[in-house]
Amino acid sequence: YAQMMLVKGSLLSGQYEKGIERLKRIYQVDPKNIEAILLMAELYERTGDKKSAISWYEKSLSFAPNKEIKSAITQRIEELKK
């Protein structure tokens, strides 16, 4: 929980690399944590690393709880591929 709060702080302060490192730790402990996976994708997107962002968004698809969320994630992936 504390790491996730620090990630959100990193997001707000623009310290994306720190957020990514913290999310990697969270992912190692809980690889099914969709919130962490989606935040990782967002942070990579904010750093301009579209390839990594797409990869993380694709990982999140198997954990998305419903069709609407899967559809939104798929749409975001397609936008990043342009």
N, C-alpha and C positions, 0 to 999 in steps of 0.2 A: 504494500500500500504506500509506504513512504517513498519508494523508488518511483512509483507512478505519479505521485504528487510532485516530485522533483522534475520528472519529465514534463509535466504540464507547466511548471515554472520555466523550464528551458524553452518551451514552445512560446510562451508569452514574452520572454526576454530576448528571443532570437538566437539563443545558444543551441542551435540545432545539433551540432556535433556532440555536445554533452548529452543531449536528449537521446540521441541514437545509441551512445554507449550505455546509458542506463537501460534503454529498452532491450538491448542485446542481453543484459543480465536477466531482465525479467523473462525474456523469451527462453533463455536456457533453463530457467526454473519451471516455467509454465508455457510450453510451446503451443498450447491451444487457447491462449489468452487473446481473443479477437480484438479487444481494445488496444492491447499492446501492438499487435500486428498492424492494425489500421493506423495507429499513431506513427509506427515506424515508416509505413508507406508515405504518410503525410510529411514527415520530417525529411525523408529522402526527396520528395517532390519539392519541398521548400528549398533544399540545397541545390536543386537543378539536376539531380541524378534521376532522370526519368526511368532508366533501365531498372535500377534498384527499386524505385517506387512501384513500377509495374509488377515486379517480382513479388513484392510484399503484398500488393493488392491481390494478386493471383493466389497467394497462400491463404489469404483471408476468406476466399470464396467457399472453401470446404467447411468453414466454421460459421458462416453467415446464418443467422437463425430463421430467415424467411426469404421468400422470393423477391420482395421489394428491395431488401438490402442487397441481395445478390445482383439484382438488376442495376441498382445504383453503382455498385462497385464495378460491374462489367462496363457500364457506360463511362466511368472514370478511366478505366484501363484503355478503352478505345480512344478517348480524348487525348490521353498521354502518348498514344502511338502515332498520332498525327504529326 
